[in-house]
Amino acid sequence: MPPQLIVKKVESPGLETPRIGRDDVDAKIPSLTDIKNALPEEVFQKSLGWSLYYTLRDYVMLACGFIIFYALVTSSTWQSWNIWQKALAHIVYCNYTGFYMWTTFMIGHDCGHGSFSSHDIVNDVVGSITHTLLAVPYFPWQVTSLLH
C-alpha cells in the first residue's frame, strides 16, 4: 500500500490554500462495484446476434476505407495534388483505418475474455479471425491477457 499523503495548508498572508491529498481523491473515485451497480442489468447480457452485427459492421467500415483510399490514390485527382494534400489524406486515412483496426482488436479481446458470446467455440473462431487479420496470434495473446 502506498504511503498516505498528508493534507497541508500553505501559509500565505491572508490566504490559505489547502492541498489535496490522496484521501481526498480516493473518496471521489467510485469503486468497480459502484460502477457495476449503477449500470442496468441488460448491459451484462451477451447477445451473439449483436456481437456478430458489430463485427460485420466494423469490417465493412474498414473495407470501405481501403476501397475509398485505393480509388483515391489510383485516380488522376491524386496525381494533381501537392505533397501537403497527399499528406493530409494519409493522416485522415491512417486515423480512420487505425480506429477500425482497433475496434476489430477489441472484438478479439472480448472473445479472449469470453464476453463476445456464451459459446467458447464462437469466441475462439471469431477471436482467431479478428486477431489473424491484425497479425496478432490469438491463443498466445489470450493466455497472457487472461492474467490481467
Rosetta blueprint (number, residue, H / E / L):
1 M L
2 P L
3 P L
4 Q L
5 L L
6 I L
7 V L
8 K L
9 K E
10 V E
11 E E
12 S E
13 P L
14 G L
15 L E
16 E E
17 T E
18 P E
19 R L
20 I L
21 G L
22 R H
23 D H
24 D H
25 V H
26 D H
27 A H
28 K H
29 I L
30 P L
31 S L
32 L H
33 T H
34 D H
35 I H
36 K H
37 N H
38 A H
39 L L
40 P L
41 E H
42 E H
43 V H
44 F H
45 Q L
46 K L
47 S L
48 L H
49 G H
50 W H
51 S H
52 L H
53 Y H
54 Y H
55 T H
56 L H
57 R H
58 D H
59 Y H
60 V H
61 M H
62 L H
63 A H
64 C H
65 G H
66 F H
67 I H
68 I H
69 F H
70 Y H
71 A H
72 L H
73 V H
74 T L
75 S L
76 S H
77 T H
78 W H
79 Q H
80 S H
81 W L
82 N L
83 I H
84 W H
85 Q H
86 K H
87 A H
88 L H
89 A H
90 H H
91 I H
92 V H
93 Y H
94 C H
95 N H
96 Y H
97 T H
98 G H
99 F H
100 Y H
101 M H
102 W H
103 T H
104 T H
105 F H
106 M H
107 I H
108 G H
109 H H
110 D H
111 C H
112 G H
113 H L
114 G L
115 S L
116 F L
117 S L
118 S L
119 H L
120 D H
121 I H
122 V H
123 N H
124 D H
125 V H
126 V H
127 G H
128 S H
129 I H
130 T H
131 H H
132 T H
133 L H
134 L L
135 A L
136 V L
137 P L
138 Y H
139 F H
140 P H
141 W H
142 Q H
143 V H
144 T H
145 S H
146 L L
147 L L
148 H L
